[in-house]
Amino acid sequence: MSENESHRATEEFFYQQFPLASAMGMKVEFSDAEKLVLTAPNSLNHNHLGTAFGGSISALAIMAGYGFLWLYLEDREVHIVIRSSSIEYHRPIHGMLQAICRTPDAATLATFRACFENKSRARISLQVTLEEENQICASFEGVFVALR
């Protein structure tokens, strides 16, 4: 499957599972072993000031963490839920919302994978930033749980 086909398949999964993703205009912009990047247009996600709505920022961050884990596990039968999260808003986003979930370090991933393989359940903390013009506008941390 090409990268573009993989991105579209991931978007379709999101649209089927989370109608909010479609309503937000969420797109998979990029994914590789180092990060997953999701975007959503400001035109569908703005507040009364014309900047990105905080709820949209949070939702896109959660989807980036969820999507990263879903792609990493490569098991379409796994259930992923968010256990807890926190977000800090540093500056307004005026244009396209861009959520970036970077791959955790190798030791964290190895511990998560081993726990998941042994217990069919594991949790992991993922960091997501929302960026505009190479500046961090929001920082998100979420604890996600994968269940078989």
CNS distance restraints for C-alpha pairs under 8 A (distance, minus, plus):
assign (resid   1 and name CA) (resid   5 and name CA) 5.99 0.50 0.50
assign (resid   1 and name CA) (resid   6 and name CA) 6.22 0.50 0.50
assign (resid   2 and name CA) (resid   6 and name CA) 6.10 0.50 0.50
assign (resid   3 and name CA) (resid   7 and name CA) 6.18 0.50 0.50
assign (resid   4 and name CA) (resid   8 and name CA) 6.29 0.50 0.50
assign (resid   5 and name CA) (resid   9 and name CA) 6.08 0.50 0.50
assign (resid   6 and name CA) (resid  10 and name CA) 6.15 0.50 0.50
assign (resid   7 and name CA) (resid  11 and name CA) 6.20 0.50 0.50
assign (resid   7 and name CA) (resid  28 and name CA) 5.53 0.50 0.50
assign (resid   7 and name CA) (resid  29 and name CA) 7.46 0.50 0.50
assign (resid   7 and name CA) (resid  30 and name CA) 7.58 0.50 0.50
assign (resid   7 and name CA) (resid  31 and name CA) 7.83 0.50 0.50
assign (resid   8 and name CA) (resid  12 and name CA) 6.10 0.50 0.50
assign (resid   8 and name CA) (resid  28 and name CA) 7.41 0.50 0.50
assign (resid   9 and name CA) (resid  13 and name CA) 6.21 0.50 0.50
assign (resid  10 and name CA) (resid  14 and name CA) 6.34 0.50 0.50
assign (resid  10 and name CA) (resid  28 and name CA) 7.38 0.50 0.50
assign (resid  10 and name CA) (resid  67 and name CA) 7.80 0.50 0.50
assign (resid  11 and name CA) (resid  15 and name CA) 6.13 0.50 0.50
assign (resid  11 and name CA) (resid  26 and name CA) 7.56 0.50 0.50
assign (resid  11 and name CA) (resid  27 and name CA) 6.34 0.50 0.50
assign (resid  11 and name CA) (resid  28 and name CA) 6.42 0.50 0.50
assign (resid  12 and name CA) (resid  16 and name CA) 6.14 0.50 0.50
assign (resid  13 and name CA) (resid  17 and name CA) 6.11 0.50 0.50
assign (resid  14 and name CA) (resid  18 and name CA) 5.42 0.50 0.50
assign (resid  14 and name CA) (resid  19 and name CA) 7.53 0.50 0.50
assign (resid  14 and name CA) (resid  21 and name CA) 6.21 0.50 0.50
assign (resid  14 and name CA) (resid  22 and name CA) 7.78 0.50 0.50
assign (resid  15 and name CA) (resid  19 and name CA) 5.30 0.50 0.50
assign (resid  15 and name CA) (resid  20 and name CA) 7.47 0.50 0.50
assign (resid  15 and name CA) (resid  21 and name CA) 5.62 0.50 0.50
assign (resid  15 and name CA) (resid  22 and name CA) 5.29 0.50 0.50
assign (resid  18 and name CA) (resid  22 and name CA) 7.63 0.50 0.50
assign (resid  19 and name CA) (resid  23 and name CA) 6.49 0.50 0.50
assign (resid  20 and name CA) (resid  24 and name CA) 5.98 0.50 0.50
assign (resid  21 and name CA) (resid  25 and name CA) 6.30 0.50 0.50
assign (resid  21 and name CA) (resid  26 and name CA) 5.28 0.50 0.50
assign (resid  22 and name CA) (resid  26 and name CA) 6.07 0.50 0.50
assign (resid  23 and name CA) (resid  44 and name CA) 7.57 0.50 0.50
assign (resid  24 and name CA) (resid  40 and name CA) 6.13 0.50 0.50
assign (resid  24 and name CA) (resid  41 and name CA) 7.44 0.50 0.50
assign (resid  24 and name CA) (resid  44 and name CA) 5.75 0.50 0.50
assign (resid  24 and name CA) (resid  45 and name CA) 6.36 0.50 0.50
assign (resid  24 and name CA) (resid  56 and name CA) 7.57 0.50 0.50
assign (resid  25 and name CA) (resid  39 and name CA) 7.98 0.50 0.50
assign (resid  25 and name CA) (resid  40 and name CA) 5.28 0.50 0.50
assign (resid  25 and name CA) (resid  41 and name CA) 6.45 0.50 0.50
assign (resid  25 and name CA) (resid  44 and name CA) 6.94 0.50 0.50
assign (resid  26 and name CA) (resid  38 and name CA) 6.66 0.50 0.50
assign (resid  26 and name CA) (resid  39 and name CA) 5.56 0.50 0.50
assign (resid  26 and name CA) (resid  40 and name CA) 4.55 0.50 0.50
assign (resid  26 and name CA) (resid  41 and name CA) 7.66 0.50 0.50
assign (resid  26 and name CA) (resid  60 and name CA) 7.74 0.50 0.50
assign (resid  27 and name CA) (resid  38 and name CA) 5.58 0.50 0.50
assign (resid  27 and name CA) (resid  39 and name CA) 5.25 0.50 0.50
assign (resid  27 and name CA) (resid  40 and name CA) 6.33 0.50 0.50
assign (resid  28 and name CA) (resid  36 and name CA) 7.74 0.50 0.50
assign (resid  28 and name CA) (resid  37 and name CA) 6.17 0.50 0.50
assign (resid  28 and name CA) (resid  38 and name CA) 4.64 0.50 0.50
assign (resid  28 and name CA) (resid  39 and name CA) 6.51 0.50 0.50
assign (resid  29 and name CA) (resid  36 and name CA) 7.91 0.50 0.50
assign (resid  29 and name CA) (resid  37 and name CA) 5.48 0.50 0.50
assign (resid  29 and name CA) (resid  38 and name CA) 5.53 0.50 0.50
assign (resid  29 and name CA) (resid  39 and name CA) 6.49 0.50 0.50
assign (resid  30 and name CA) (resid  35 and name CA) 7.74 0.50 0.50
assign (resid  30 and name CA) (resid  36 and name CA) 5.81 0.50 0.50
assign (resid  30 and name CA) (resid  37 and name CA) 5.04 0.50 0.50
assign (resid  30 and name CA) (resid  38 and name CA) 7.20 0.50 0.50
assign (resid  31 and name CA) (resid  35 and name CA) 5.68 0.50 0.50
assign (resid  31 and name CA) (resid  36 and name CA) 4.34 0.50 0.50
assign (resid  31 and name CA) (resid  37 and name CA) 6.22 0.50 0.50
assign (resid  32 and name CA) (resid  36 and name CA) 6.62 0.50 0.50
assign (resid  33 and name CA) (resid 103 and name CA) 7.08 0.50 0.50
assign (resid  34 and name CA) (resid 102 and name CA) 5.82 0.50 0.50
assign (resid  34 and name CA) (resid 103 and name CA) 5.10 0.50 0.50
assign (resid  35 and name CA) (resid  68 and name CA) 7.56 0.50 0.50
assign (resid  35 and name CA) (resid 100 and name CA) 6.65 0.50 0.50
assign (resid  35 and name CA) (resid 101 and name CA) 5.48 0.50 0.50
assign (resid  35 and name CA) (resid 102 and name CA) 4.23 0.50 0.50
assign (resid  35 and name CA) (resid 103 and name CA) 5.49 0.50 0.50
assign (resid  36 and name CA) (resid  64 and name CA) 6.72 0.50 0.50
assign (resid  36 and name CA) (resid  67 and name CA) 7.60 0.50 0.50
assign (resid  36 and name CA) (resid  68 and name CA) 5.96 0.50 0.50
assign (resid  36 and name CA) (resid 100 and name CA) 5.77 0.50 0.50
assign (resid  36 and name CA) (resid 101 and name CA) 5.27 0.50 0.50
assign (resid  36 and name CA) (resid 102 and name CA) 6.56 0.50 0.50
assign (resid  37 and name CA) (resid  64 and name CA) 6.99 0.50 0.50
assign (resid  37 and name CA) (resid  98 and name CA) 6.73 0.50 0.50
assign (resid  37 and name CA) (resid  99 and name CA) 5.61 0.50 0.50
assign (resid  37 and name CA) (resid 100 and name CA) 4.59 0.50 0.50
assign (resid  37 and name CA) (resid 101 and name CA) 6.55 0.50 0.50
assign (resid  38 and name CA) (resid  60 and name CA) 7.34 0.50 0.50
assign (resid  38 and name CA) (resid  64 and name CA) 6.24 0.50 0.50
assign (resid  38 and name CA) (resid  98 and name CA) 5.77 0.50 0.50
assign (resid  38 and name CA) (resid  99 and name CA) 5.19 0.50 0.50
assign (resid  38 and name CA) (resid 100 and name CA) 6.64 0.50 0.50
assign (resid  39 and name CA) (resid  60 and name CA) 7.78 0.50 0.50
assign (resid  39 and name CA) (resid  96 and name CA) 6.70 0.50 0.50
assign (resid  39 and name CA) (resid  97 and name CA) 5.31 0.50 0.50
assign (resid  39 and name CA) (resid  98 and name CA) 4.48 0.50 0.50
assign (resid  39 and name CA) (resid  99 and name CA) 6.25 0.50 0.50
assign (resid  40 and name CA) (resid  44 and name CA) 7.65 0.50 0.50
assign (resid  40 and name CA) (resid  45 and name CA) 7.48 0.50 0.50
assign (resid  40 and name CA) (resid  60 and name CA) 7.79 0.50 0.50
assign (resid  40 and name CA) (resid  96 and name CA) 6.02 0.50 0.50
assign (resid  40 and name CA) (resid  97 and name CA) 5.11 0.50 0.50
assign (resid  40 and name CA) (resid  98 and name CA) 6.79 0.50 0.50
assign (resid  41 and name CA) (resid  45 and name CA) 6.57 0.50 0.50
assign (resid  41 and name CA) (resid  95 and name CA) 7.13 0.50 0.50
assign (resid  41 and name CA) (resid  96 and name CA) 4.77 0.50 0.50
assign (resid  41 and name CA) (resid  97 and name CA) 6.06 0.50 0.50
assign (resid  42 and name CA) (resid  46 and name CA) 5.40 0.50 0.50
assign (resid  42 and name CA) (resid  50 and name CA) 7.94 0.50 0.50
assign (resid  42 and name CA) (resid  51 and name CA) 7.12 0.50 0.50
assign (resid  42 and name CA) (resid  52 and name CA) 5.94 0.50 0.50
assign (resid  42 and name CA) (resid  94 and name CA) 7.13 0.50 0.50
assign (resid  42 and name CA) (resid  95 and name CA) 5.52 0.50 0.50
assign (resid  42 and name CA) (resid  96 and name CA) 5.26 0.50 0.50
assign (resid  42 and name CA) (resid  97 and name CA) 6.42 0.50 0.50
assign (resid  45 and name CA) (resid  52 and name CA) 5.67 0.50 0.50
assign (resid  45 and name CA) (resid  53 and name CA) 5.72 0.50 0.50
assign (resid  45 and name CA) (resid  56 and name CA) 5.90 0.50 0.50
assign (resid  46 and name CA) (resid  50 and name CA) 5.26 0.50 0.50
assign (resid  46 and name CA) (resid  51 and name CA) 5.17 0.50 0.50
assign (resid  46 and name CA) (resid  52 and name CA) 4.34 0.50 0.50
assign (resid  46 and name CA) (resid  53 and name CA) 4.83 0.50 0.50
assign (resid  47 and name CA) (resid  51 and name CA) 5.76 0.50 0.50
assign (resid  47 and name CA) (resid  52 and name CA) 5.97 0.50 0.50
assign (resid  47 and name CA) (resid  53 and name CA) 4.73 0.50 0.50
assign (resid  50 and name CA) (resid  94 and name CA) 7.04 0.50 0.50
assign (resid  51 and name CA) (resid  92 and name CA) 6.11 0.50 0.50
assign (resid  51 and name CA) (resid  93 and name CA) 5.47 0.50 0.50
assign (resid  51 and name CA) (resid  94 and name CA) 4.77 0.50 0.50
assign (resid  51 and name CA) (resid  95 and name CA) 7.46 0.50 0.50
assign (resid  52 and name CA) (resid  56 and name CA) 7.00 0.50 0.50
assign (resid  52 and name CA) (resid  57 and name CA) 6.85 0.50 0.50
assign (resid  52 and name CA) (resid  92 and name CA) 6.79 0.50 0.50
assign (resid  52 and name CA) (resid  93 and name CA) 5.31 0.50 0.50
assign (resid  52 and name CA) (resid  94 and name CA) 6.40 0.50 0.50
assign (resid  52 and name CA) (resid  95 and name CA) 7.70 0.50 0.50
assign (resid  52 and name CA) (resid  97 and name CA) 7.25 0.50 0.50
assign (resid  53 and name CA) (resid  57 and name CA) 6.39 0.50 0.50
assign (resid  54 and name CA) (resid  58 and name CA) 6.20 0.50 0.50
assign (resid  55 and name CA) (resid  59 and name CA) 6.04 0.50 0.50
assign (resid  56 and name CA) (resid  60 and name CA) 5.99 0.50 0.50
assign (resid  57 and name CA) (resid  61 and name CA) 6.21 0.50 0.50
assign (resid  57 and name CA) (resid  97 and name CA) 7.27 0.50 0.50
assign (resid  57 and name CA) (resid 130 and name CA) 7.45 0.50 0.50
assign (resid  57 and name CA) (resid 138 and name CA) 7.84 0.50 0.50
assign (resid  58 and name CA) (resid  62 and name CA) 6.26 0.50 0.50
assign (resid  58 and name CA) (resid  87 and name CA) 7.17 0.50 0.50
assign (resid  58 and name CA) (resid 140 and name CA) 7.65 0.50 0.50
assign (resid  59 and name CA) (resid  63 and name CA) 6.21 0.50 0.50
assign (resid  60 and name CA) (resid  64 and name CA) 6.14 0.50 0.50
assign (resid  60 and name CA) (resid  99 and name CA) 6.41 0.50 0.50
assign (resid  61 and name CA) (resid  65 and name CA) 6.40 0.50 0.50
assign (resid  61 and name CA) (resid  99 and name CA) 5.74 0.50 0.50
assign (resid  61 and name CA) (resid 100 and name CA) 7.76 0.50 0.50
assign (resid  61 and name CA) (resid 101 and name CA) 7.91 0.50 0.50
assign (resid  61 and name CA) (resid 128 and name CA) 5.96 0.50 0.50
assign (resid  61 and name CA) (resid 129 and name CA) 7.38 0.50 0.50
assign (resid  61 and name CA) (resid 130 and name CA) 7.36 0.50 0.50
assign (resid  61 and name CA) (resid 140 and name CA) 6.59 0.50 0.50
assign (resid  62 and name CA) (resid  66 and name CA) 6.07 0.50 0.50
assign (resid  62 and name CA) (resid  82 and name CA) 7.82 0.50 0.50
assign (resid  62 and name CA) (resid 142 and name CA) 7.30 0.50 0.50
assign (resid  63 and name CA) (resid  67 and name CA) 5.73 0.50 0.50
assign (resid  64 and name CA) (resid  68 and name CA) 5.99 0.50 0.50
assign (resid  64 and name CA) (resid  99 and name CA) 6.36 0.50 0.50
assign (resid  64 and name CA) (resid 100 and name CA) 6.73 0.50 0.50
assign (resid  64 and name CA) (resid 101 and name CA) 5.80 0.50 0.50
assign (resid  64 and name CA) (resid 128 and name CA) 7.12 0.50 0.50
assign (resid  65 and name CA) (resid  69 and name CA) 6.34 0.50 0.50
assign (resid  65 and name CA) (resid 101 and name CA) 5.96 0.50 0.50
assign (resid  65 and name CA) (resid 126 and name CA) 6.19 0.50 0.50
assign (resid  65 and name CA) (resid 127 and name CA) 7.45 0.50 0.50
assign (resid  65 and name CA) (resid 128 and name CA) 6.82 0.50 0.50
assign (resid  65 and name CA) (resid 142 and name CA) 7.36 0.50 0.50
assign (resid  65 and name CA) (resid 144 and name CA) 7.73 0.50 0.50
assign (resid  66 and name CA) (resid  70 and name CA) 6.08 0.50 0.50
assign (resid  66 and name CA) (resid  80 and name CA) 6.92 0.50 0.50
assign (resid  66 and name CA) (resid  81 and name CA) 7.72 0.50 0.50
assign (resid  66 and name CA) (resid  82 and name CA) 7.87 0.50 0.50
assign (resid  66 and name CA) (resid 144 and name CA) 7.33 0.50 0.50
assign (resid  67 and name CA) (resid  71 and name CA) 6.07 0.50 0.50
assign (resid  68 and name CA) (resid  72 and name CA) 6.00 0.50 0.50
assign (resid  68 and name CA) (resid 101 and name CA) 6.76 0.50 0.50
assign (resid  68 and name CA) (resid 103 and name CA) 7.95 0.50 0.50
assign (resid  69 and name CA) (resid  73 and name CA) 6.05 0.50 0.50
assign (resid  69 and name CA) (resid  80 and name CA) 7.92 0.50 0.50
assign (resid  70 and name CA) (resid  74 and name CA) 6.37 0.50 0.50
assign (resid  70 and name CA) (resid  75 and name CA) 7.25 0.50 0.50
assign (resid  70 and name CA) (resid  76 and name CA) 7.39 0.50 0.50
assign (resid  70 and name CA) (resid  78 and name CA) 7.87 0.50 0.50
assign (resid  70 and name CA) (resid  80 and name CA) 7.51 0.50 0.50
assign (resid  77 and name CA) (resid 148 and name CA) 7.10 0.50 0.50
assign (resid  78 and name CA) (resid 146 and name CA) 6.48 0.50 0.50
assign (resid  78 and name CA) (resid 147 and name CA) 5.74 0.50 0.50
assign (resid  78 and name CA) (resid 148 and name CA) 4.99 0.50 0.50
assign (resid  79 and name CA) (resid 146 and name CA) 5.68 0.50 0.50
assign (resid  79 and name CA) (resid 147 and name CA) 5.07 0.50 0.50
assign (resid  79 and name CA) (resid 148 and name CA) 6.30 0.50 0.50
assign (resid  80 and name CA) (resid 144 and name CA) 6.76 0.50 0.50
assign (resid  80 and name CA) (resid 145 and name CA) 5.58 0.50 0.50
assign (resid  80 and name CA) (resid 146 and name CA) 4.50 0.50 0.50
assign (resid  80 and name CA) (resid 147 and name CA) 6.30 0.50 0.50
assign (resid  81 and name CA) (resid 144 and name CA) 5.70 0.50 0.50
assign (resid  81 and name CA) (resid 145 and name CA) 5.33 0.50 0.50
assign (resid  81 and name CA) (resid 146 and name CA) 6.66 0.50 0.50
assign (resid  82 and name CA) (resid 142 and name CA) 6.88 0.50 0.50
assign (resid  82 and name CA) (resid 143 and name CA) 5.95 0.50 0.50
assign (resid  82 and name CA) (resid 144 and name CA) 4.41 0.50 0.50
assign (resid  82 and name CA) (resid 145 and name CA) 6.15 0.50 0.50
assign (resid  83 and name CA) (resid 142 and name CA) 7.44 0.50 0.50
assign (resid  83 and name CA) (resid 143 and name CA) 5.43 0.50 0.50
assign (resid  83 and name CA) (resid 144 and name CA) 5.64 0.50 0.50
assign (resid  83 and name CA) (resid 145 and name CA) 6.57 0.50 0.50
assign (resid  84 and name CA) (resid 142 and name CA) 5.69 0.50 0.50
assign (resid  84 and name CA) (resid 143 and name CA) 5.29 0.50 0.50
assign (resid  84 and name CA) (resid 144 and name CA) 7.44 0.50 0.50
assign (resid  85 and name CA) (resid 140 and name CA) 7.19 0.50 0.50
assign (resid  85 and name CA) (resid 141 and name CA) 5.54 0.50 0.50
assign (resid  85 and name CA) (resid 142 and name CA) 4.11 0.50 0.50
assign (resid  85 and name CA) (resid 143 and name CA) 6.25 0.50 0.50
assign (resid  86 and name CA) (resid 140 and name CA) 5.77 0.50 0.50
assign (resid  86 and name CA) (resid 141 and name CA) 5.46 0.50 0.50
assign (resid  86 and name CA) (resid 142 and name CA) 6.51 0.50 0.50
assign (resid  87 and name CA) (resid 138 and name CA) 6.87 0.50 0.50
assign (resid  87 and name CA) (resid 139 and name CA) 5.56 0.50 0.50
assign (resid  87 and name CA) (resid 140 and name CA) 4.30 0.50 0.50
assign (resid  87 and name CA) (resid 141 and name CA) 6.45 0.50 0.50
assign (resid  88 and name CA) (resid 138 and name CA) 5.45 0.50 0.50
assign (resid  88 and name CA) (resid 139 and name CA) 5.22 0.50 0.50
assign (resid  88 and name CA) (resid 140 and name CA) 6.52 0.50 0.50
assign (resid  89 and name CA) (resid 137 and name CA) 6.13 0.50 0.50
assign (resid  89 and name CA) (resid 138 and name CA) 4.37 0.50 0.50
assign (resid  89 and name CA) (resid 139 and name CA) 6.67 0.50 0.50
assign (resid  90 and name CA) (resid 136 and name CA) 7.20 0.50 0.50
assign (resid  90 and name CA) (resid 137 and name CA) 4.93 0.50 0.50
assign (resid  90 and name CA) (resid 138 and name CA) 5.36 0.50 0.50
assign (resid  90 and name CA) (resid 139 and name CA) 7.74 0.50 0.50
assign (resid  91 and name CA) (resid 136 and name CA) 7.75 0.50 0.50
assign (resid  91 and name CA) (resid 137 and name CA) 4.75 0.50 0.50
assign (resid  91 and name CA) (resid 138 and name CA) 7.05 0.50 0.50
assign (resid  92 and name CA) (resid 137 and name CA) 6.33 0.50 0.50
assign (resid  93 and name CA) (resid  97 and name CA) 6.91 0.50 0.50
assign (resid  93 and name CA) (resid 131 and name CA) 7.90 0.50 0.50
assign (resid  93 and name CA) (resid 132 and name CA) 6.57 0.50 0.50
assign (resid  93 and name CA) (resid 137 and name CA) 6.54 0.50 0.50
assign (resid  95 and name CA) (resid 132 and name CA) 7.41 0.50 0.50
assign (resid  96 and name CA) (resid 132 and name CA) 7.51 0.50 0.50
assign (resid  97 and name CA) (resid 130 and name CA) 6.85 0.50 0.50
assign (resid  97 and name CA) (resid 131 and name CA) 7.29 0.50 0.50
assign (resid  97 and name CA) (resid 132 and name CA) 7.36 0.50 0.50
assign (resid  98 and name CA) (resid 130 and name CA) 5.36 0.50 0.50
assign (resid  98 and name CA) (resid 131 and name CA) 5.69 0.50 0.50
assign (resid  98 and name CA) (resid 132 and name CA) 6.98 0.50 0.50
assign (resid  99 and name CA) (resid 128 and name CA) 6.44 0.50 0.50
assign (resid  99 and name CA) (resid 129 and name CA) 5.70 0.50 0.50
assign (resid  99 and name CA) (resid 130 and name CA) 4.46 0.50 0.50
assign (resid  99 and name CA) (resid 131 and name CA) 6.73 0.50 0.50
assign (resid 100 and name CA) (resid 128 and name CA) 5.35 0.50 0.50
assign (resid 100 and name CA) (resid 129 and name CA) 5.33 0.50 0.50
assign (resid 100 and name CA) (resid 130 and name CA) 6.28 0.50 0.50
assign (resid 100 and name CA) (resid 131 and name CA) 7.72 0.50 0.50
assign (resid 101 and name CA) (resid 126 and name CA) 7.23 0.50 0.50
assign (resid 101 and name CA) (resid 127 and name CA) 6.05 0.50 0.50
assign (resid 101 and name CA) (resid 128 and name CA) 4.43 0.50 0.50
assign (resid 101 and name CA) (resid 129 and name CA) 6.76 0.50 0.50
assign (resid 102 and name CA) (resid 126 and name CA) 7.91 0.50 0.50
assign (resid 102 and name CA) (resid 127 and name CA) 6.85 0.50 0.50
assign (resid 102 and name CA) (resid 128 and name CA) 6.84 0.50 0.50
assign (resid 104 and name CA) (resid 108 and name CA) 6.31 0.50 0.50
assign (resid 104 and name CA) (resid 109 and name CA) 6.47 0.50 0.50
assign (resid 104 and name CA) (resid 126 and name CA) 7.02 0.50 0.50
assign (resid 105 and name CA) (resid 109 and name CA) 6.45 0.50 0.50
assign (resid 106 and name CA) (resid 110 and name CA) 6.03 0.50 0.50
assign (resid 107 and name CA) (resid 111 and name CA) 6.17 0.50 0.50
assign (resid 108 and name CA) (resid 112 and name CA) 6.18 0.50 0.50
assign (resid 108 and name CA) (resid 124 and name CA) 7.84 0.50 0.50
assign (resid 109 and name CA) (resid 113 and name CA) 6.01 0.50 0.50
assign (resid 110 and name CA) (resid 114 and name CA) 6.05 0.50 0.50
assign (resid 111 and name CA) (resid 115 and name CA) 6.15 0.50 0.50
assign (resid 112 and name CA) (resid 116 and name CA) 6.12 0.50 0.50
assign (resid 112 and name CA) (resid 122 and name CA) 5.97 0.50 0.50
assign (resid 112 and name CA) (resid 123 and name CA) 6.59 0.50 0.50
assign (resid 112 and name CA) (resid 124 and name CA) 6.38 0.50 0.50
assign (resid 113 and name CA) (resid 117 and name CA) 6.07 0.50 0.50
assign (resid 113 and name CA) (resid 122 and name CA) 7.67 0.50 0.50
assign (resid 114 and name CA) (resid 118 and name CA) 6.08 0.50 0.50
assign (resid 115 and name CA) (resid 119 and name CA) 5.78 0.50 0.50
assign (resid 115 and name CA) (resid 120 and name CA) 7.33 0.50 0.50
assign (resid 115 and name CA) (resid 121 and name CA) 6.78 0.50 0.50
assign (resid 115 and name CA) (resid 122 and name CA) 5.57 0.50 0.50
assign (resid 116 and name CA) (resid 120 and name CA) 4.68 0.50 0.50
assign (resid 116 and name CA) (resid 121 and name CA) 4.80 0.50 0.50
assign (resid 116 and name CA) (resid 122 and name CA) 4.81 0.50 0.50
assign (resid 116 and name CA) (resid 146 and name CA) 7.43 0.50 0.50
assign (resid 116 and name CA) (resid 147 and name CA) 7.80 0.50 0.50
assign (resid 117 and name CA) (resid 121 and name CA) 7.75 0.50 0.50
assign (resid 120 and name CA) (resid 146 and name CA) 7.87 0.50 0.50
assign (resid 120 and name CA) (resid 147 and name CA) 5.85 0.50 0.50
assign (resid 120 and name CA) (resid 148 and name CA) 5.08 0.50 0.50
assign (resid 121 and name CA) (resid 145 and name CA) 7.04 0.50 0.50
assign (resid 121 and name CA) (resid 146 and name CA) 5.55 0.50 0.50
assign (resid 121 and name CA) (resid 147 and name CA) 4.56 0.50 0.50
assign (resid 121 and name CA) (resid 148 and name CA) 6.37 0.50 0.50
assign (resid 122 and name CA) (resid 145 and name CA) 5.63 0.50 0.50
assign (resid 122 and name CA) (resid 146 and name CA) 5.46 0.50 0.50
assign (resid 122 and name CA) (resid 147 and name CA) 6.91 0.50 0.50
assign (resid 123 and name CA) (resid 143 and name CA) 6.56 0.50 0.50
assign (resid 123 and name CA) (resid 144 and name CA) 5.44 0.50 0.50
assign (resid 123 and name CA) (resid 145 and name CA) 4.21 0.50 0.50
assign (resid 123 and name CA) (resid 146 and name CA) 6.25 0.50 0.50
assign (resid 124 and name CA) (resid 143 and name CA) 5.50 0.50 0.50
assign (resid 124 and name CA) (resid 144 and name CA) 5.46 0.50 0.50
assign (resid 124 and name CA) (resid 145 and name CA) 6.58 0.50 0.50
assign (resid 125 and name CA) (resid 141 and name CA) 6.76 0.50 0.50
assign (resid 125 and name CA) (resid 142 and name CA) 5.53 0.50 0.50
assign (resid 125 and name CA) (resid 143 and name CA) 4.28 0.50 0.50
assign (resid 125 and name CA) (resid 144 and name CA) 6.30 0.50 0.50
assign (resid 126 and name CA) (resid 141 and name CA) 5.70 0.50 0.50
assign (resid 126 and name CA) (resid 142 and name CA) 5.42 0.50 0.50
assign (resid 126 and name CA) (resid 143 and name CA) 6.35 0.50 0.50
assign (resid 126 and name CA) (resid 144 and name CA) 7.43 0.50 0.50
assign (resid 127 and name CA) (resid 139 and name CA) 7.43 0.50 0.50
assign (resid 127 and name CA) (resid 140 and name CA) 5.74 0.50 0.50
assign (resid 127 and name CA) (resid 141 and name CA) 4.61 0.50 0.50
assign (resid 127 and name CA) (resid 142 and name CA) 6.65 0.50 0.50
assign (resid 128 and name CA) (resid 139 and name CA) 6.11 0.50 0.50
assign (resid 128 and name CA) (resid 140 and name CA) 5.02 0.50 0.50
assign (resid 128 and name CA) (resid 141 and name CA) 6.32 0.50 0.50
assign (resid 129 and name CA) (resid 136 and name CA) 6.35 0.50 0.50
assign (resid 129 and name CA) (resid 137 and name CA) 7.40 0.50 0.50
assign (resid 129 and name CA) (resid 138 and name CA) 5.73 0.50 0.50
assign (resid 129 and name CA) (resid 139 and name CA) 4.69 0.50 0.50
assign (resid 129 and name CA) (resid 140 and name CA) 6.07 0.50 0.50
assign (resid 130 and name CA) (resid 136 and name CA) 5.89 0.50 0.50
assign (resid 130 and name CA) (resid 137 and name CA) 5.53 0.50 0.50
assign (resid 130 and name CA) (resid 138 and name CA) 5.06 0.50 0.50
assign (resid 130 and name CA) (resid 139 and name CA) 6.54 0.50 0.50
assign (resid 131 and name CA) (resid 135 and name CA) 5.35 0.50 0.50
assign (resid 131 and name CA) (resid 136 and name CA) 4.49 0.50 0.50
assign (resid 131 and name CA) (resid 137 and name CA) 5.31 0.50 0.50
assign (resid 131 and name CA) (resid 138 and name CA) 7.12 0.50 0.50
assign (resid 132 and name CA) (resid 136 and name CA) 6.68 0.50 0.50
assign (resid 132 and name CA) (resid 137 and name CA) 6.76 0.50 0.50
